[in-house]
Amino acid sequence: MSRTTRLLTLLEMLRSRRVPVTAYELASELGVSERTLYRDIATLIDQGAPIHGEAGIGYVLKPGLFLPPLMLSEDEIDAVVLGLRYVDQRGDDVLRKAAAQALAKIDAVLNASGKDAMRAPTVSSGPPVQEFPVNAVPLTSLRAAIRGQCKLRIAYLDAQGEPSDRVVWPVVLGFLDNVRILGAWCEKRQDFRSFRTDRIAAADETGERYPGVRSVLISRYRAHLAKSTPW
């Protein structure tokens, strides 16, 4: 077994366990010495794996995002680059920074031919997008409410400039070519609605958490979009 294969196997062994496992057990399964196992653990931690260990208890892989060495096809690399370039053009400052960091992390674990394919992709996301309308409510605040399934009380202006107050269940942010939208369940309309983020004058958490599983609500929101106008 090559060292690369052993490291990936060790990572999968830790990923499959819900409770800490000792160095002796891991070394025995891999057929290596405990000294080699300690070096392998240290290597994975240096590469970003969220491994936690305590003397007498063992090692456990904590929740977190970690990319092992990647072997991507040229088409897969094109898809990754296209998606991240799209985010770089249409995302907000936070997402643009995250896209650049993700691209750097992926590039760091690709082999030589993969790096070449990433630096000279066969696809393009098109010309730069013009500036987006200014948002009164930061998109970071809306994303936080989405992740926390927090109900929001929003002050909204429609296309004619007419104001309204709504209590909504924020489900997802949409990044279109010229605008950003907040997909949400509207308690006033008792249906899903898409609110342009630049028309949200204010948004405050009500202190309530909306019910249900957000992934299910996203599916229902997409079905709503399929049969109606986005906003």
VOPAGU-2260 file (C-alpha; in pm, 1 decimal, decimal comma):
REM VOPAGU-2260
SITE   aa  ch    i         X         Y         Z
SITE  MET   A    0       0,0       0,0       0,0
SITE  SER   A    1     145,0     339,4    -100,5
SITE  ARG   A    2     160,6     616,1     159,0
SITE  THR   A    3    -100,5     820,3     -30,1
SITE  THR   A    4    -337,6     523,9     -35,4
SITE  ARG   A    5    -269,8     460,0     332,6
SITE  LEU   A    6    -348,3     820,8     424,8
SITE  LEU   A    7    -676,5     809,4     234,7
SITE  THR   A    8    -762,6     474,1     393,1
SITE  LEU   A    9    -684,3     613,3     738,6
SITE  LEU   A   10    -905,2     913,4     671,5
SITE  GLU   A   11   -1194,4     689,0     567,0
SITE  MET   A   12   -1142,9     470,8     875,9
SITE  LEU   A   13   -1177,3     776,7    1098,4
SITE  ARG   A   14   -1472,0     908,1     898,1
SITE  SER   A   15   -1661,8     580,6     943,3
SITE  ARG   A   16   -1631,0     582,2    1323,6
SITE  ARG   A   17   -1857,4     778,0    1554,6
SITE  VAL   A   18   -1645,6     722,8    1866,5
SITE  PRO   A   19   -1270,5     771,7    1927,9
SITE  VAL   A   20   -1041,2     490,3    1815,3
SITE  THR   A   21    -694,4     424,3    1958,7
SITE  ALA   A   22    -368,9     450,3    1767,2
SITE  TYR   A   23    -310,1      79,8    1836,7
SITE  GLU   A   24    -638,4     -18,6    1669,5
SITE  LEU   A   25    -575,9     202,4    1367,6
SITE  ALA   A   26    -217,1      84,9    1328,9
SITE  SER   A   27    -326,5    -280,3    1355,0
SITE  GLU   A   28    -590,9    -239,1    1084,1
SITE  LEU   A   29    -345,7     -64,1     853,3
SITE  GLY   A   30     -65,1    -308,2     926,3
SITE  VAL   A   31     183,2     -39,1    1032,6
SITE  SER   A   32     362,5      53,8    1352,9
SITE  GLU   A   33     213,4     302,0    1596,6
SITE  ARG   A   34     505,1     535,5    1522,2
SITE  THR   A   35     407,6     534,4    1152,5
SITE  LEU   A   36      45,3     587,5    1248,8
SITE  TYR   A   37     136,7     894,5    1454,7
SITE  ARG   A   38     327,6    1039,9    1157,6
SITE  ASP   A   39      30,5     975,1     926,8
SITE  ILE   A   40    -210,1    1143,7    1168,6
SITE  ALA   A   41      20,7    1445,8    1189,7
SITE  THR   A   42      35,6    1464,6     808,3
SITE  LEU   A   43    -343,9    1461,6     777,2
SITE  ILE   A   44    -378,5    1731,4    1042,9
SITE  ASP   A   45    -121,0    1945,8     859,8
SITE  GLN   A   46    -330,1    1908,5     541,0
SITE  GLY   A   47    -638,8    2035,7     721,4
SITE  ALA   A   48    -816,1    1723,1     845,1
SITE  PRO   A   49   -1010,3    1807,3    1167,8
SITE  ILE   A   50    -869,1    1516,6    1370,7
SITE  HIS   A   51    -884,2    1542,1    1748,5
SITE  GLY   A   52    -691,0    1309,7    1977,4
SITE  GLU   A   53    -654,7    1261,2    2351,7
SITE  ALA   A   54    -411,6    1036,8    2536,8
SITE  GLY   A   55    -580,6     720,4    2656,5
SITE  ILE   A   56    -896,3     787,5    2455,9
SITE  GLY   A   57    -798,5     788,2    2090,7
SITE  TYR   A   58    -863,7     981,2    1773,1
SITE  VAL   A   59   -1186,5    1109,7    1625,6
SITE  LEU   A   60   -1260,9    1302,5    1305,9
SITE  LYS   A   61   -1457,5    1610,1    1407,1
SITE  PRO   A   62   -1725,0    1757,6    1177,4
SITE  GLY   A   63   -1574,5    1983,6     915,3
SITE  LEU   A   64   -1496,1    2020,5     548,0
SITE  PHE   A   65   -1177,2    1848,4     433,9
SITE  LEU   A   66   -1064,3    1767,5      82,1
SITE  PRO   A   67    -828,7    1470,0      42,6
SITE  PRO   A   68    -600,0    1461,7    -263,7
SITE  LEU   A   69    -826,3    1495,4    -566,4
SITE  MET   A   70    -826,7    1314,4    -898,0
SITE  LEU   A   71   -1069,2    1507,7   -1119,3
SITE  SER   A   72   -1135,2    1455,3   -1487,5
SITE  GLU   A   73   -1091,3    1749,4   -1724,7
SITE  ASP   A   74   -1471,2    1783,9   -1753,4
SITE  GLU   A   75   -1504,5    1786,4   -1374,0
SITE  ILE   A   76   -1237,0    2054,5   -1348,2
SITE  ASP   A   77   -1417,0    2263,9   -1611,7
SITE  ALA   A   78   -1740,5    2232,2   -1412,3
SITE  VAL   A   79   -1568,9    2340,6   -1088,0
SITE  VAL   A   80   -1394,4    2636,8   -1253,6
SITE  LEU   A   81   -1713,1    2749,7   -1430,5
SITE  GLY   A   82   -1912,6    2737,8   -1107,8
SITE  LEU   A   83   -1653,9    2925,5    -902,3
SITE  ARG   A   84   -1600,4    3186,4   -1174,3
SITE  TYR   A   85   -1976,9    3239,6   -1183,5
SITE  VAL   A   86   -1969,7    3301,4    -807,1
SITE  ASP   A   87   -1677,3    3540,1    -851,7
SITE  GLN   A   88   -1888,1    3744,9   -1096,9
SITE  ARG   A   89   -2227,1    3731,1    -928,8
SITE  GLY   A   90   -2165,3    3664,4    -560,4
SITE  ASP   A   91   -2125,9    3922,1    -284,7
SITE  ASP   A   92   -1790,1    4003,8    -126,2
SITE  VAL   A   93   -1813,3    3713,6     120,2
SITE  LEU   A   94   -1890,3    3453,9    -147,6
SITE  ARG   A   95   -1630,3    3592,9    -388,5
SITE  LYS   A   96   -1364,5    3556,5    -120,8
SITE  ALA   A   97   -1488,6    3205,9     -38,4
SITE  ALA   A   98   -1479,2    3108,7    -408,8
SITE  ALA   A   99   -1119,0    3224,5    -440,0
SITE  GLN   A  100   -1022,1    3029,7    -127,1
SITE  ALA   A  101   -1201,3    2716,8    -249,4
SITE  LEU   A  102   -1028,3    2742,6    -588,1
SITE  ALA   A  103    -689,2    2772,3    -417,1
SITE  LYS   A  104    -760,2    2470,0    -194,9
SITE  ILE   A  105    -867,9    2256,5    -489,6
SITE  ASP   A  106    -565,6    2365,3    -692,7
SITE  ALA   A  107    -338,1    2271,0    -403,1
SITE  VAL   A  108    -451,4    1906,4    -405,1
SITE  LEU   A  109    -465,8    1845,5    -781,3
SITE  ASN   A  110    -195,8    1659,5    -966,1
SITE  ALA   A  111      17,7    1836,4   -1231,0
SITE  SER   A  112    -217,2    1769,4   -1523,5
SITE  GLY   A  113    -515,0    1878,0   -1312,9
SITE  LYS   A  114    -343,2    2205,4   -1226,8
SITE  ASP   A  115    -278,7    2268,2   -1596,8
SITE  ALA   A  116    -643,1    2200,0   -1681,6
SITE  MET   A  117    -760,9    2435,3   -1407,4
SITE  ARG   A  118    -537,1    2718,8   -1526,9
SITE  ALA   A  119    -647,6    2678,0   -1888,8
SITE  PRO   A  120   -1014,3    2563,7   -1877,5
SITE  THR   A  121   -1216,4    2508,8   -2193,5
SITE  VAL   A  122   -1515,9    2701,5   -2054,4
SITE  SER   A  123   -1587,0    3061,5   -1956,0
SITE  SER   A  124   -1850,3    3227,9   -1741,1
SITE  GLY   A  125   -1888,2    3514,6   -1988,3
SITE  PRO   A  126   -1823,7    3888,2   -1958,4
SITE  PRO   A  127   -1816,2    4058,7   -1616,2
SITE  VAL   A  128   -2153,0    4146,9   -1466,8
SITE  GLN   A  129   -2245,4    4511,4   -1417,2
SITE  GLU   A  130   -2276,0    4642,4   -1062,5
SITE  PHE   A  131   -2568,8    4509,1    -862,6
SITE  PRO   A  132   -2819,3    4737,8    -689,5
SITE  VAL   A  133   -2721,2    4834,7    -335,6
SITE  ASN   A  134   -2877,3    4633,7     -50,7
SITE  ALA   A  135   -2999,2    4805,6     264,6
SITE  VAL   A  136   -2982,4    4471,5     446,4
SITE  PRO   A  137   -2646,3    4289,9     418,8
SITE  LEU   A  138   -2666,2    3954,5     243,2
SITE  THR   A  139   -2461,9    3808,7     529,1
SITE  SER   A  140   -2752,7    3885,1     764,3
SITE  LEU   A  141   -2998,5    3714,8     529,8
SITE  ARG   A  142   -2772,3    3408,7     500,2
SITE  ALA   A  143   -2746,2    3389,8     880,1
SITE  ALA   A  144   -3125,5    3394,5     908,4
SITE  ILE   A  145   -3154,3    3123,4     643,2
SITE  ARG   A  146   -2904,7    2897,7     819,3
SITE  GLY   A  147   -3075,4    2953,0    1153,3
SITE  GLN   A  148   -3426,6    2912,4    1006,2
SITE  CYS   A  149   -3515,8    3243,8    1169,8
SITE  LYS   A  150   -3838,6    3418,7    1083,5
SITE  LEU   A  151   -3783,2    3772,2     954,9
SITE  ARG   A  152   -4004,9    4076,9     965,2
SITE  ILE   A  153   -3918,2    4271,3     651,1
SITE  ALA   A  154   -4011,8    4612,3     515,1
SITE  TYR   A  155   -4045,2    4565,2     138,9
SITE  LEU   A  156   -4098,0    4795,8    -158,1
SITE  ASP   A  157   -4263,5    4648,0    -466,9
SITE  ALA   A  158   -4187,1    4743,0    -828,4
SITE  GLN   A  159   -4415,4    5048,5    -797,9
SITE  GLY   A  160   -4246,2    5161,8    -477,1
SITE  GLU   A  161   -4542,2    5061,8    -258,3
SITE  PRO   A  162   -4428,6    4957,9      91,8
SITE  SER   A  163   -4549,9    4652,6     281,5
SITE  ASP   A  164   -4456,4    4468,6     600,2
SITE  ARG   A  165   -4415,9    4092,5     582,7
SITE  VAL   A  166   -4316,9    3808,5     811,4
SITE  VAL   A  167   -4123,7    3560,5     600,2
SITE  TRP   A  168   -3940,8    3231,7     635,8
SITE  PRO   A  169   -3613,1    3285,8     446,1
SITE  VAL   A  170   -3522,0    2972,3     253,0
SITE  VAL   A  171   -3255,8    3056,8      -5,2
SITE  LEU   A  172   -3071,2    3340,9    -176,7
SITE  GLY   A  173   -3075,9    3352,0    -555,8
SITE  PHE   A  174   -2797,5    3517,7    -756,1
SITE  LEU   A  175   -2926,0    3618,4   -1099,3
SITE  ASP   A  176   -2752,3    3814,4   -1373,6
SITE  ASN   A  177   -2868,5    4157,3   -1257,4
SITE  VAL   A  178   -3035,2    4111,2    -918,3
SITE  ARG   A  179   -3026,2    3899,9    -604,5
SITE  ILE   A  180   -3346,9    3755,7    -461,8
SITE  LEU   A  181   -3456,1    3610,8    -129,5
SITE  GLY   A  182   -3674,2    3303,9    -170,9
SITE  ALA   A  183   -3909,7    3276,5     126,1
SITE  TRP   A  184   -4246,3    3160,6     254,4
SITE  CYS   A  185   -4462,8    3468,1     310,9
SITE  GLU   A  186   -4704,6    3441,9     602,5
SITE  LYS   A  187   -4915,4    3725,6     461,5
SITE  ARG   A  188   -4966,3    3551,8     124,5
SITE  GLN   A  189   -4950,3    3198,3     262,8
SITE  ASP   A  190   -4730,2    3103,7     -29,4
SITE  PHE   A  191   -4372,5    3125,0    -150,1
SITE  ARG   A  192   -4249,7    3458,5    -279,3
SITE  SER   A  193   -3924,1    3593,5    -425,0
SITE  PHE   A  194   -3814,6    3929,6    -284,8
SITE  ARG   A  195   -3549,5    4137,7    -457,1
SITE  THR   A  196   -3287,9    4201,7    -191,5
SITE  ASP   A  197   -3235,5    4563,1    -304,4
SITE  ARG   A  198   -3604,3    4630,4    -229,2
SITE  ILE   A  199   -3583,0    4500,0     129,8
SITE  ALA   A  200   -3557,9    4822,5     329,2
SITE  ALA   A  201   -3522,8    4650,1     666,7
SITE  ALA   A  202   -3519,1    4299,3     811,3
SITE  ASP   A  203   -3540,2    4202,8    1177,9
SITE  GLU   A  204   -3554,0    3859,8    1336,5
SITE  THR   A  205   -3883,2    3795,5    1516,4
SITE  GLY   A  206   -3720,7    3564,5    1770,0
SITE  GLU   A  207   -3908,8    3264,3    1628,3
SITE  ARG   A  208   -3763,2    2972,2    1436,1
SITE  TYR   A  209   -3975,8    2854,7    1147,0
SITE  PRO   A  210   -4072,1    2484,9    1136,5
SITE  GLY   A  211   -3994,0    2214,6     886,7
SITE  VAL   A  212   -3682,4    2090,9     709,7
SITE  ARG   A  213   -3524,0    2362,2     496,5
SITE  SER   A  214   -3422,5    2120,6     219,6
SITE  VAL   A  215   -3790,0    2028,4     179,8
SITE  LEU   A  216   -3890,2    2394,6     172,0
SITE  ILE   A  217   -3628,0    2461,3     -96,3
SITE  SER   A  218   -3778,1    2185,3    -311,5
SITE  ARG   A  219   -4123,5    2336,7    -267,6
SITE  TYR   A  220   -3989,1    2682,6    -349,2
SITE  ARG   A  221   -3830,4    2554,3    -670,6
SITE  ALA   A  222   -4159,5    2392,2    -768,4
SITE  HIS   A  223   -4326,7    2728,9    -706,4
SITE  LEU   A  224   -4073,6    2902,1    -933,9
SITE  ALA   A  225   -4136,3    2649,7   -1207,8
SITE  LYS   A  226   -4496,6    2763,2   -1239,0
SITE  SER   A  227   -4477,3    3133,3   -1155,0
SITE  THR   A  228   -4287,3    3456,4   -1218,9
SITE  PRO   A  229   -3972,5    3488,9    -996,5
SITE  TRP   A  230   -4087,3    3828,4    -852,3
